[in-house]
Amino acid sequence: MAELTGFTYPRTPTGAGSVLPDPPWHYSGDMLTIEFRTDPANVAELLPNGFELAEEDPGACALIWAWWQSCSDSFEELLDPSRAQYNETFLVVRCRYDGVTYSRAVYIWVDKDFAMSRGHVQGYPKKLGEMWMTKPVPYGRAGPRLEPGGRFGATLSTFGRRLANASFTITGLADTPGFVNGHPMLHSRQMPAIEMDGRDSLDELVTMTGYDAEAGPVYAGDATLELLDAPTEELTRLAPFEIIGGYFRQVGQSMHAGTTVVAHPNPLAT
């Protein structure tokens, strides 16, 4: 028998069939962030046992749309762009664990299998969905300029149902793209035991940070956000809410390995 290789399933004779290439992974893309404030109790119910609300503005959240082009160290995906490009929308809250403030993606949707698989490895609770975001253009009239007055729209859907509508109009520049998504991420990597008796065969808290980060100017502006009911989603539990602001930024970074903060924090996993 041959040794099967590959970073993730399926492992194959050459490894080329794996849904996810070996790290490191490199990302470049556009990010539209809509920050809003809800009742802190709505954030608290999204946090596992052992977590606490952020000390300042505990009800602050961010719904973020992103268009990404990503690739491995071979960069071969860039010549086969259907393997490199994907869209993503994720809801970020802030929290405290063991005295440290973190950001945490509590809901996240992507539109490609490799992005979902990579997210599960990193602890992002990714699901498949359909998301769209207006792209800025430097020429012509078929898109907004990155300047005051530039108008963007964004949508999120899953299983044929619209989950969120957003709009953003640039009013000027800002120093930062908000504050909710501004901390190291703390995520849960979990897998139910095959006996399906309430235990988890994998249950750990992990954090990841990037390197070689680059970012363009931050464009701030006015934003709107509408959250809609759907039978498989719970975004509307965050209502009612008030808009804090909107931000658009083009960014890039690379990621390789993370850090296990706590292994098996759930007693059922031991």
C-alpha positions, 0 to 999 in steps of 0.5 A, a space after each residue: 500500500 502507498 502512503 497517502 498524502 495531502 494537508 486535508 481530506 481527501 488524502 491521495 497518492 500525490 496529494 493533489 486531490 486534497 481540498 486544501 493545499 499546504 500552508 502558508 496561505 497568502 491573501 489579498 482582497 477588499 473588505 467592507 465592514 459594517 459596525 453596529 451595536 446591539 444589546 450585550 445580552 445578544 453577544 453574550 449568548 454567542 460566547 461559550 462558557 468561560 468567556 466574558 464580554 468585552 469590558 468596553 462597548 460589549 454590544 459592538 459587532 461587525 458584519 464584514 464582506 470580503 472578496 479574496 484572492 488566495 494562494 499557496 506558496 507555489 502561487 499556481 492557483 493564480 493561473 487557475 483563478 477559480 481555485 484562488 478567488 472566493 467571497 466571504 461574509 462574517 459576523 465578528 464580536 469581541 470577548 475576553 478570555 483569561 483576561 485577554 481581549 479577543 475578536 471572534 467570528 461567531 458566524 461566517 459564510 463562504 462560497 468555495 469548498 477550499 475556503 470552508 475547509 481551511 476555515 474549519 482547520 483554523 477554527 472558523 465556523 464556516 458555512 456555504 452561502 452566496 455573497 456579493 459586494 460592489 467592487 470599486 473601479 478606477 475607470 468608467 462609470 460602472 462602479 464607485 471610486 474610492 473617494 467621497 460619494 462612492 456608493 457600495 452595496 452588499 448582500 448575503 444569502 443562503 439556501 435561496 434566502 436573503 440574510 442581510 442587505 447593506 449599503 455604504 457611502 464613503 464620506 472620507 478617510 479614517 485612521 482605523 477600519 473600526 475596532 471590533 475586528 481589531 484583536 487577535 482571533 480566538 476560535 473553537 476547533 470542535 469535532 463530535 466523537 464518532 460515538 455521538 454520545 455528547 463528547 467531542 473528540 476534538 475541542 480546543 481554543 486556538 488563535 492565529 495571527 498573520 504576517 507580511 500584512 499590508 493595507 491601503 487607506 481606510 475609507 469611512 462612511 455612512 452605512 445601512 444594514 438589514 438582517 432578515 429571518 431564515 430557518 437555518 440562521 439566527 442573525 435576527 437575534 441581534 435586532 434591534 441594533 444601531 449602526 456605528 459606521 462603515 469602512 472599506 479597505 484593501 488588504 493583504 497578509 499571509 498565514 501559516 500556523 496558529 497557537 493552541 490556547 486551551 486543549 479540551 476546555 470542555 470536560 466532555 472531551 476528556 
